């Protein structure tokens, strides 16, 4: 069962017990959120997740039987196409499971990057691949256009009719995706539960079918979830969800509105799921708690006063890896509040899904924000659609990219507070120089993270800001973060500083409808992010690079490093 160290009892735990919040969440009591008519109305529609374990809306045996039938057909690769809550839990489950066993190769496609799309499709033989299109609403633009790219890519290998036999839809009843799948004769349509929001859907069919496909026993997985649901719905001081909610909320009241998530490499994919759940659920109305997946504990040797720490020990067969992680934790300043957990098997993930969902619902109650909506995500989507229809906004200026070497031209778009900047160096210096104690920095990158030198250069920027400016620094993958931390970026407290990156594509993937290409979609999303953030008074710069090569990103990292050293020397 859930393993966690409770170092101290936080005061709000008693409040949650006294006011029977846990049992009321389990009973789907929307009056918990009666602090506004809108919040209570939203809760009435989206609390179906509270008993997914004990009362699954879709029979486990049917999900398992379908997964078994896929494997028996000789299909050995699954490509899950989706975005946000429809892909985050499946990615967590399948990647965490991979080192132990997997009946099939499972890949998640939630990227606009032509580099990433081509890489996935190059590794998947169409005749032995199942493509799952996962979208609750059935209308999300990224999976819709990704499917179009897949159709074009496999067109030489199979007809539309043959491809339909390799397509599965997971979507809520009545969606456009369901209609399309039935009209085209897809292999299956699995219905979601409309009362369960995307980020709370880990233990619905959205997460359970991928789990079954990679060989996880659903009955065993859900046994863990049922026990966690029982414990997390008890009005008791040792309820692990109450302990976690109180830890987050009471530290939030003390100004610690961020937490660093530390785990071994295997567990970082769980951090991505937690990141979306926490940031998108609580980051609104000027409030929010920011999760930060950190890899360097030396950044935490002194307490900065604005964050707490949550650690996860995960299963590993390597003694050196375990010891290395345990040693790294010893460098954390003891003054930083800390909560520790461990997971010993993939089935135990289900317990932590339940614990975090209940805890965040309780934090919403304590913070008086509705944890089930995402208003600023929706508004940002609308801006992107307008850009795709009307065209890209003009840049504030265009400049030969940094340095003496001719690398092509970069477009720069600025928030109003930086409008006086006339070159890239000045814009970056103004942006980074605006960072103050208590702020956070986000590098929002609509770029491929694969290939030599790319991730390393981006991580150098992220880590450099954290080290030299002493703030939480996040590396965000676009467009995934738009459906995750993007809500907090726009709706949370105005303490974020954002560098948005996109790039021209050397070999783009044309689409023809809605967006000219995948690259143009990514650029529209980056521009839309800048526009939406700027409208909310955020400090942000959008840099559209001439290409996304490792050498171009390293050149940018060198310039940022130089600026940080200059600012640090003042």
C-alpha positions, 0 to 999 in steps of 0.5 A: 500500500502507499508508502510515504514518510509523514514527517509532521502533521500539518494543521489543514489535515485536521480541517479536512478530517473535521469537515469530512472532505475525503468522504464527500469527495468520494460521494461526489458531493459538488457542494464542497465547491459551493464558493461559486456557482460556476465551480459547483456546476463544474464539479457536478459534471466532473466528479466521476473519477472518484470511484473509478476503481470500485465502480469501473464504468467499462468492464475490465474483462472487455478491455483485457479481452480486446487487448489480448485479441490485438496481441493474438493478431500479431500486432506488435507495435502501438502508437498512441496519438493524443494530447494532454490528459488522454496521453499523460497517464498512458505514457506514465504507465507504459514507460514505467512498465517497460524495464520489467516487461512489455508484450508490445512496443508502445509509443506515444505521439503527442508532438507537433515536431516533424522530427518526432513524427518521422522518427516514430513512424520510421520505427513502426511497420504499418501492417503490424501497428495499431494506432490508437487515437485518444481524445475525450472531446474528439476535436483536439487539433493535435491528434486530428492533424497527427492522424492526417500525417499518419494517413499520408505516411502509410498511404504507400503501404496500405489503403484507407480501408486497410488502415481503418482495421488498424485504428482504434478510437478512445473518446467520449460518446457522441464526439466527432471522433466517434462518428468518424471512427464508425463511419470509416469502420475502425477496428474499435471505438471504446467509450470514455466516461463523460463525467471524468476529465482528462487529467483524472482519467488514468484509471478509466479506459484511457489508461487501462487499455494501454496498460493491458496492451503492454501486459499489465494485469488489469485485475491486479492493477485495480486491486491496488486502486480499490484499496487506495480509494478506500483509504483516500476516502476515509475521514482519518488523519492517516489518510494518505491523500489528506496528508499530501493535501495538507503538506501542499496547502500549508506550505503554500500558505507559507509562500512555498507555492512550488515543489521540486519533484525528485526521483530516479530516471524511471519515475520522472514520467510519473512527475509529468503526470503529477505536473499536469494534475497539480498545475492545471487543476490549481493554477487559476484565479491568480493562485496555483502550486507549480510542480518542478521536475528537478534533476540536480539536488545541488540547486537545493543545498540552500533553502530559497523559501519558496518551495518544498520537495517531494521525492519518489524512490522507484524500483530499480535492480541496480544498487549503484543507481539506488545509492546514487539517488539516495546520496543526492538527496542528502544535499538538500537543505533540511529546512526545505519541507519534504515528503517522501514516497516509494513505488515498488511495482507498476501496479502500485502506480494505481495507488498513487494516481488515486492519492494524488487525484484525491489530494488535489481535489482537497487542495482545490477545496482549501484554496477555493478554486475549482480543480476540474476546469481549465479556462485559460487552456481553452482561451489559448486554443482559440487564439491558435485557431485564429492564427491558423485562419488569419496568419502569423502575427508580424514579428517585432523584429527579424535578425540574423541569428546570434554571432559571427557565423551566418545561421539564418534569420530569427523572428522575435516577438515580445511582450509589451514590457520588452517592446523597447528591445531591438535585438536578440541579445537585448531581449534575452538580457531584459527577460532574464534580468527581470527574474526576481526571487520567488519567480519561476522560469519556463523554457517553453520549447516547440522543438524536437527533444531527440537527436544529438545535442538538442535536449542537452542545449535546452537543459543547459539553459534551464539549469543555468537559469536555476543556478544563476538566478536562484529560481525554479526553472522548468523545461516544458515540451510544446505543445504538451505543456499547453494542456498542462502547466500552460493553465498555471502559466496564464491563470496562476500568480504573475510570477512566471518568466517565459522564453518560448522557442520554435523553429523552421523545419528543414523537412516539414510534413504538409497537411493541407487543411486547417494548418499548412504543415505540422511545423506551421501548427507548432509556430502558431501554437508558440505565437499563440502562447506569447499572445495569451501570456502577454495579454495577461501581463506576463514577461515573455519572449518568443524566439523563432529560430532558423532551424532546430539543429543541435548546433543552433540550440547550442549557440543559443545556450552559449548566449544565454549562459553569457548573459546569466554570467553577466547578470550574476556578476553585477 
